[in-house]
Amino acid sequence: MRAATDQEFNARARANERSYVARHPEKIRVKNAKGRIKFALSIRNSHLRKLYGVTQADYERLLAEQGGCCAICGSASPGGHGNKYFSVDHDHVTRKVRQLLCAFCNSGLGYFKDSLDRLRKAVSYLEKHTQGNC
């Protein structure tokens, strides 16, 4: 009796795997879905650590402390186009994380360049031009 070559062994292993997949499509679909979710969470955790120095657990804690809402407007929706997560607002000089904001509030702060003076002028402008105040 001769020993199977590596090629023969590998061909049989591939055939066995194809057969298993054909017989158990639901198990394979569930396993692949779990793997994709686990991979996506791993990438997100890496992104949070690299950019902000926080983990997904830190993010979840911040969100719970805020009641699951934007720290400025109180919206329960992250906003934006398909955003699943609130933005991690941080000081661009010190890199210190402040709180979580919806996409709209985060963009607003960015457009005002985190300037209190610009924000105060914008509030004054809106107060001046609100109906009944003109």
C-alpha positions as CSV (number, residue, x, y, z in Angstrom):
1,M,0.0,0.0,0.0
2,R,1.5,3.3,-1.0
3,A,1.2,6.5,1.0
4,A,-0.9,9.3,-0.3
5,T,1.0,12.3,-1.7
6,D,0.5,15.7,-0.4
7,Q,-1.5,16.6,-3.5
8,E,-3.8,13.7,-3.2
9,F,-4.3,14.4,0.5
10,N,-5.1,18.0,-0.1
11,A,-7.5,17.1,-3.0
12,R,-9.4,14.8,-0.6
13,A,-9.5,17.4,2.1
14,R,-10.9,20.0,-0.3
15,A,-13.5,17.5,-1.5
16,N,-14.5,16.7,2.1
17,E,-14.9,20.4,2.9
18,R,-17.0,21.1,-0.2
19,S,-19.2,18.1,0.7
20,Y,-19.6,19.4,4.3
21,V,-20.5,22.9,3.1
22,A,-23.0,21.5,0.6
23,R,-24.7,19.4,3.4
24,H,-24.7,22.2,6.1
25,P,-25.2,25.6,4.3
26,E,-27.0,27.2,7.3
27,K,-24.2,26.3,9.7
28,I,-21.6,27.8,7.3
29,R,-23.7,30.9,6.8
30,V,-24.0,31.5,10.5
31,K,-20.3,30.8,11.1
32,N,-19.3,33.2,8.3
33,A,-21.7,35.9,9.6
34,K,-20.2,35.6,13.1
35,G,-16.7,35.9,11.7
36,R,-17.6,39.0,9.7
37,I,-19.1,40.7,12.8
38,K,-16.1,39.7,14.9
39,F,-13.7,41.0,12.3
40,A,-15.6,44.3,11.9
41,L,-15.6,44.8,15.7
42,S,-11.9,44.1,15.8
43,I,-11.2,46.7,13.1
44,R,-13.4,49.3,15.0
45,N,-11.6,48.6,18.3
46,S,-8.3,49.1,16.5
47,H,-9.5,52.3,14.9
48,L,-10.7,53.7,18.3
49,R,-7.4,52.8,20.0
50,K,-5.3,54.3,17.2
51,L,-7.2,57.6,16.8
52,Y,-8.5,58.3,20.2
53,G,-6.8,56.0,22.7
54,V,-10.1,54.4,23.8
55,T,-11.5,50.9,23.4
56,Q,-14.9,49.8,22.3
57,A,-15.7,49.2,26.0
58,D,-14.7,52.8,26.7
59,Y,-17.0,54.0,23.9
60,E,-19.9,51.9,25.3
61,R,-19.3,53.3,28.8
62,L,-19.3,56.9,27.5
63,L,-22.5,56.3,25.5
64,A,-24.2,54.8,28.6
65,E,-23.1,57.7,30.7
66,Q,-24.7,60.0,28.1
67,G,-27.9,58.0,28.2
68,G,-27.3,56.7,24.6
69,C,-27.7,60.2,23.1
70,C,-25.6,63.0,21.6
71,A,-24.0,65.1,24.3
72,I,-25.1,68.4,22.6
73,C,-28.5,67.9,21.0
74,G,-29.7,64.8,22.8
75,S,-30.5,62.9,19.6
76,A,-30.5,59.1,20.0
77,S,-29.5,58.8,16.3
78,P,-25.8,59.1,15.3
79,G,-27.0,60.9,12.2
80,G,-25.1,61.3,8.9
81,H,-25.3,58.9,6.0
82,G,-25.5,55.4,7.4
83,N,-23.5,56.1,10.6
84,K,-23.9,53.3,13.2
85,Y,-21.8,55.1,15.8
86,F,-21.7,58.4,17.4
87,S,-18.5,60.5,16.7
88,V,-15.8,60.6,19.4
89,D,-15.4,64.3,20.0
90,H,-11.9,65.2,21.1
91,D,-9.7,68.2,21.6
92,H,-7.5,68.5,18.5
93,V,-4.6,70.0,20.5
94,T,-4.5,67.7,23.6
95,R,-6.1,64.7,21.8
96,K,-8.2,64.3,25.0
97,V,-11.6,62.7,24.4
98,R,-14.5,64.9,25.5
99,Q,-17.8,63.1,24.7
100,L,-19.8,61.4,21.9
101,L,-21.7,63.5,19.4
102,C,-24.0,62.9,16.5
103,A,-22.6,63.6,13.1
104,F,-24.3,66.9,12.8
105,C,-23.1,68.4,16.1
106,N,-19.6,67.0,15.5
107,S,-19.5,68.6,12.1
108,G,-20.9,71.9,13.5
109,L,-18.1,72.1,16.1
110,G,-15.6,71.3,13.3
111,Y,-16.9,74.1,11.1
112,F,-16.6,76.5,13.9
113,K,-13.1,75.2,14.5
114,D,-13.9,74.6,18.2
115,S,-13.9,78.4,18.7
116,L,-16.0,79.7,21.5
117,D,-15.9,83.2,20.0
118,R,-17.2,82.0,16.6
119,L,-20.0,80.0,18.4
120,R,-21.0,83.0,20.5
121,K,-21.1,85.2,17.4
122,A,-23.3,82.5,15.7
123,V,-25.7,82.4,18.6
124,S,-25.9,86.2,18.6
125,Y,-26.5,86.2,14.9
126,L,-29.3,83.6,15.2
127,E,-30.9,85.5,18.2
128,K,-30.8,88.7,16.1
129,H,-32.4,87.1,13.1
130,T,-35.0,84.9,14.8
131,Q,-38.6,85.8,13.9
132,G,-39.9,88.6,16.1
133,N,-36.4,89.9,16.9
134,C,-35.6,91.7,13.6
